[in-house]
Amino acid sequence: MPELHWWKSSYSAEAANCVCVAIAPDGTVRLRDSKVPEALVAASPNALRTFIDAVATGQFGQGGGHARP
């Protein structure tokens, strides 16, 4: 697999507790924790958007009410 270019939020600054994001050549979105970079989650852009929307609207039991980014 080619090397991925990872991004993290500019709000993270130099923090070590970050979620990093990359787009793979096949179009999937890859997520990793900066503390455990070998553990990856891969999802299609649509599946990731559906998950983020579900979290933001409280469909997992807590939180929610935040506007979609």
C-alpha positions as CSV (number, residue, x, y, z in Angstrom):
1,M,0.0,0.0,0.0
2,P,1.3,3.5,-0.8
3,E,2.2,5.8,2.0
4,L,-0.8,7.8,3.1
5,H,-0.8,11.6,3.8
6,W,-2.3,12.0,7.3
7,W,-4.0,15.2,8.5
8,K,-5.1,16.3,11.9
9,S,-7.2,19.2,13.0
10,S,-5.5,22.6,13.4
11,Y,-7.2,22.8,16.8
12,S,-5.0,19.9,18.0
13,A,-1.9,22.0,17.8
14,E,0.9,19.9,19.4
15,A,-1.5,17.7,21.3
16,A,-0.7,14.0,21.3
17,N,-4.4,12.8,21.6
18,C,-5.6,13.4,18.0
19,V,-7.6,11.6,15.4
20,C,-5.8,11.7,12.1
21,V,-7.5,11.3,8.7
22,A,-6.2,10.2,5.3
23,I,-7.8,9.4,1.9
24,A,-6.6,6.1,0.5
25,P,-6.0,5.7,-3.3
26,D,-9.2,3.6,-3.5
27,G,-11.2,6.5,-2.1
28,T,-11.8,5.2,1.4
29,V,-11.4,7.4,4.3
30,R,-8.8,6.1,6.9
31,L,-8.9,7.2,10.5
32,R,-6.3,6.5,13.2
33,D,-5.6,7.6,16.8
34,S,-2.3,9.4,17.1
35,K,-1.4,7.3,20.2
36,V,-2.0,4.0,18.4
37,P,-1.3,4.7,14.7
38,E,-1.2,1.1,13.6
39,A,-4.9,0.7,14.5
40,L,-6.9,1.9,11.5
41,V,-10.6,2.3,10.7
42,A,-11.5,2.5,7.0
43,A,-14.9,3.6,5.7
44,S,-16.4,5.0,2.5
45,P,-17.0,8.8,2.6
46,N,-20.8,8.1,2.7
47,A,-20.6,5.7,5.5
48,L,-18.4,8.0,7.5
49,R,-20.8,10.9,7.0
50,T,-23.7,8.7,8.1
51,F,-21.8,7.8,11.3
52,I,-20.9,11.4,12.0
53,D,-24.5,12.5,11.5
54,A,-25.7,9.8,13.8
55,V,-23.3,10.8,16.5
56,A,-24.2,14.5,16.1
57,T,-27.9,13.9,16.4
58,G,-27.6,11.7,19.5
59,Q,-28.6,8.4,17.9
60,F,-26.2,6.5,20.1
61,G,-27.9,7.6,23.3
62,Q,-26.0,10.7,24.4
63,G,-24.8,14.0,23.1
64,G,-26.0,15.3,19.9
65,G,-27.6,18.5,19.0
66,H,-24.5,19.8,17.3
67,A,-24.7,21.3,13.8
68,R,-23.3,19.2,10.9
69,P,-19.7,20.3,10.1
